[in-house]
Amino acid sequence: MTDLSAPIELNDGIRMPRIGYGTYKVGDDEAQQAVETALATGYRLVDTAEMYGNEVGVGRAIAASGVPREEVFLTTKVWNDHHGAEAARAALEASLERLGTDYLDLYLIHWPSPKQGLYPETFQALLKAREDGLIRSAGVSNFLPKHLEKVREATGVYPSVNQVELHPYFNQPDLRAWHAERGIATESWGPLGQRTGSVLREPAVTAAAEAHGKSPGQVVIRWHLQNGCVVIPKSSKASRIAENFDVFDFALTDDEMAAIDALETGQRQGIDPGGNER
């Protein structure tokens, strides 16, 4: 089996950790302590976004952590009102200033925002920023195959990463396979599927947790990793931050993976990118 504690190599040659700390809904005032805790635990991927409003706190955490900047894989995202070449470049420069760094490891277009129709041009701006050394890798978030194909038609390349809603209730096997065929890494947001219902109480999950002496959350995170996804669980609790990272000393069986796969409902908990008019 692949060493899931080792980074994955993206289609542009950049190496990315398979598990990271997500900061969605972590306020700027609490972000510094939470991210410092995550880095002390061993996380080396930190995921934020302009829209989250916590880039200042995230940047302060990285600076104060004692972890060399080059060891941290830092991701942020350009929001919908900054699509277009000039606006995206200005948004990137503003994010860099808030984060207190002179480069990003990965910069994502947060949503395709198809009503604007500017995402191909915006991605071209990300590629230019990569040429200029401001970012190391250019990716997207919440894109459907039709959006990804338009990006490739406009720029000649696919994004390195597509960060999408993905959890046992909505596990997107067709999209994951489509990504894999084209060398696009799948990154899971909302990985524990807790916006509605609770994946963590599902018998398929609790049985695997009992069998391996792990928590249900650890089982679901391991499921993401064994499915080849990069995963970014989020918690503000130090104990849970540590627990979510402790997933490399066990492996789910094929039957356990299949039982969790079978929780698929086909229902999103978040916004449908195909109807995203923002």
C-alpha positions in Angstrom: 0.0 0.0 0.0 1.1 3.6 -0.7 2.7 5.3 2.3 -0.2 7.7 3.1 2.0 9.7 5.4 4.2 10.8 2.5 3.2 13.8 0.3 1.6 13.4 -3.1 3.2 14.8 -6.2 0.9 17.2 -8.1 0.8 17.4 -11.9 3.2 20.3 -11.8 5.8 18.4 -9.8 5.0 20.1 -6.5 4.7 17.8 -3.4 1.7 18.3 -1.2 0.9 16.8 2.2 -2.0 14.4 2.2 -3.6 15.7 5.4 -3.9 19.3 6.4 -5.5 21.7 8.9 -8.6 23.4 7.5 -9.5 26.8 8.9 -13.1 27.4 7.7 -15.1 29.2 10.4 -12.0 29.6 12.6 -12.1 33.3 13.5 -9.1 35.5 13.0 -8.7 35.9 16.8 -8.5 32.1 17.4 -6.7 31.1 14.2 -3.2 31.8 15.6 -3.5 29.5 18.5 -5.3 26.8 16.5 -2.8 26.8 13.6 0.1 26.9 16.0 -1.4 23.8 17.7 -1.8 22.1 14.4 1.8 22.8 13.3 3.1 21.6 16.7 1.1 18.4 16.2 2.8 17.7 12.9 0.5 19.1 10.3 2.4 20.8 7.4 -0.6 21.8 5.2 -2.6 24.8 6.3 -5.7 25.7 4.2 -7.3 29.2 4.5 -9.1 31.6 2.1 -9.6 35.3 1.6 -13.3 34.7 2.4 -12.6 33.1 5.8 -11.3 36.4 7.2 -8.5 34.7 9.1 -5.4 35.1 6.9 -3.8 37.5 9.4 -4.1 35.0 12.2 -2.9 32.1 10.1 0.2 34.1 9.0 1.0 35.0 12.6 0.7 31.4 13.6 3.2 30.3 10.9 5.6 33.0 11.9 5.4 32.2 15.6 5.4 28.4 15.3 9.1 27.9 14.9 8.5 25.7 11.8 10.5 27.0 8.8 8.2 28.6 6.2 9.5 26.3 3.5 8.2 23.3 5.5 4.6 24.7 5.6 2.4 24.1 2.6 0.2 27.2 2.7 -3.0 27.4 0.7 -5.4 30.3 0.3 -8.1 31.1 -2.2 -9.3 34.0 -4.4 -13.0 35.0 -3.8 -15.7 35.4 -6.4 -15.6 39.2 -6.5 -11.9 39.1 -7.6 -12.2 37.2 -10.8 -10.4 38.5 -13.9 -6.6 38.9 -14.4 -6.1 42.3 -12.7 -8.5 41.6 -9.8 -7.1 38.2 -9.1 -3.5 39.5 -9.1 -4.5 42.3 -6.6 -6.3 39.8 -4.4 -3.3 37.5 -4.4 -1.0 40.3 -3.4 -3.4 41.4 -0.6 -3.5 37.8 0.7 0.3 37.6 0.7 0.4 40.8 2.7 -2.2 39.5 5.3 -0.4 36.2 5.6 3.0 37.9 6.0 4.7 35.8 3.3 6.1 36.4 -0.1 4.7 33.2 -1.8 2.0 30.6 -1.5 2.4 26.9 -2.0 -1.1 26.6 -3.6 -3.5 29.3 -4.7 -7.1 28.2 -5.6 -10.0 29.8 -7.4 -12.6 29.4 -4.6 -15.6 28.9 -6.9 -16.0 28.9 -10.7 -18.8 31.6 -10.4 -20.1 30.7 -13.9 -22.4 33.7 -14.2 -19.3 35.9 -14.4 -17.6 33.5 -16.8 -14.1 34.8 -15.9 -12.7 31.7 -14.3 -10.5 30.7 -17.3 -9.0 34.2 -17.4 -8.6 34.1 -13.6 -6.7 30.7 -13.8 -4.4 32.2 -16.5 -3.6 34.9 -13.9 -2.7 32.2 -11.4 -0.4 30.6 -13.9 1.3 34.0 -14.5 1.7 34.4 -10.7 3.4 31.0 -10.7 5.8 32.1 -13.4 6.5 35.2 -11.3 7.3 33.1 -8.2 4.3 34.3 -6.1 2.7 30.9 -6.0 4.2 27.4 -6.4 1.0 25.7 -7.7 -2.3 26.8 -9.3 -5.5 25.0 -8.4 -9.2 25.4 -8.1 -12.1 24.6 -5.7 -15.7 23.5 -6.4 -15.1 23.0 -10.1 -17.1 20.6 -12.2 -15.5 18.7 -15.2 -17.1 21.2 -17.6 -15.3 24.0 -15.8 -12.0 22.1 -15.7 -12.2 21.5 -19.4 -12.8 25.2 -20.1 -9.7 26.0 -18.1 -7.7 23.4 -20.0 -9.0 24.8 -23.4 -8.0 28.3 -22.4 -4.6 27.6 -20.8 -3.5 24.2 -22.1 -3.3 22.7 -18.6 -5.5 21.3 -15.9 -5.3 22.7 -12.4 -3.1 20.8 -10.0 -5.8 20.4 -7.4 -9.6 20.6 -7.2 -10.9 21.0 -3.7 -14.5 19.8 -3.5 -17.2 18.8 -1.0 -16.4 15.1 -0.3 -17.4 12.9 2.6 -19.0 9.4 3.0 -22.5 10.8 2.3 -21.3 12.5 -0.9 -18.2 10.7 -2.0 -18.0 11.6 -5.7 -16.5 8.4 -7.1 -17.1 9.5 -10.7 -15.4 12.9 -10.2 -12.5 11.3 -8.3 -11.9 8.9 -11.2 -12.2 11.8 -13.7 -9.6 13.7 -11.8 -7.3 10.7 -11.6 -7.4 10.1 -15.3 -6.2 13.7 -15.9 -3.7 14.0 -13.1 -5.8 16.4 -10.9 -5.5 15.8 -7.1 -8.8 15.6 -5.3 -8.9 17.5 -2.0 -11.9 17.0 0.4 -13.6 19.8 2.2 -16.3 19.1 4.8 -14.6 15.7 5.1 -16.6 14.5 8.1 -20.0 15.3 6.5 -21.5 16.9 9.6 -23.6 19.7 8.2 -26.6 17.4 8.1 -26.9 14.1 10.0 -23.8 12.5 11.3 -21.5 10.2 9.5 -19.7 9.6 12.8 -22.8 7.7 14.1 -23.1 5.4 11.1 -22.7 1.7 12.0 -20.2 1.2 9.2 -18.0 3.9 10.7 -18.5 3.0 14.4 -17.9 -0.7 13.7 -14.6 0.1 12.0 -13.6 2.4 14.8 -14.2 -0.3 17.4 -12.3 -2.8 15.3 -9.2 -0.6 15.1 -9.4 1.1 18.5 -9.8 4.5 16.8 -12.4 7.2 16.9 -15.1 7.5 14.2 -13.5 10.7 13.0 -10.2 9.0 12.6 -11.8 6.2 10.6 -13.5 8.7 8.2 -10.2 10.7 7.7 -8.4 7.4 7.0 -11.2 6.5 4.5 -10.4 9.8 2.6 -6.7 9.0 2.6 -7.2 5.4 1.3 -9.4 6.8 -1.4 -6.4 8.9 -2.6 -7.8 12.2 -1.4 -6.0 15.1 0.4 -8.1 15.8 3.4 -8.4 19.0 5.6 -10.3 18.3 8.8 -11.0 21.3 11.0 -11.3 21.7 14.8 -10.5 24.4 17.3 -9.9 21.8 20.1 -6.3 20.9 20.7 -7.2 17.3 21.5 -9.3 16.9 18.4 -6.6 18.5 16.2 -4.2 15.9 17.5 -6.7 13.1 17.1 -7.4 13.9 13.5 -3.7 13.7 12.6 -3.2 10.3 14.3 -4.4 8.2 11.4 -1.2 6.5 10.1 -1.0 3.5 12.3 -3.9 1.5 11.0 -5.6 0.7 7.7 -9.2 0.0 6.8 -10.0 -3.3 5.2 -11.5 -3.5 1.7 -14.8 -4.5 3.4 -14.7 -1.6 5.7 -13.9 0.8 2.9 -16.8 -0.6 0.8 -19.2 -0.3 3.8 -18.3 3.4 4.2 -18.5 3.9 0.4 -22.1 2.5 0.6 -23.2 5.5 2.8 -23.3 7.6 -0.5 -26.6 9.5 -0.8 -25.8 11.5 -3.9 -26.9 14.6 -2.0 -24.6 17.7 -1.4 -24.6 19.4 1.9 -23.1 22.6 0.4 -23.8 24.7 -2.7 -24.0 23.0 -6.1 -21.2 24.5 -8.3 -23.3 23.9 -11.4 -25.9 26.4 -10.1 -23.4 28.7 -8.4 -24.4 32.2 -9.4 -22.3 34.0 -6.8 
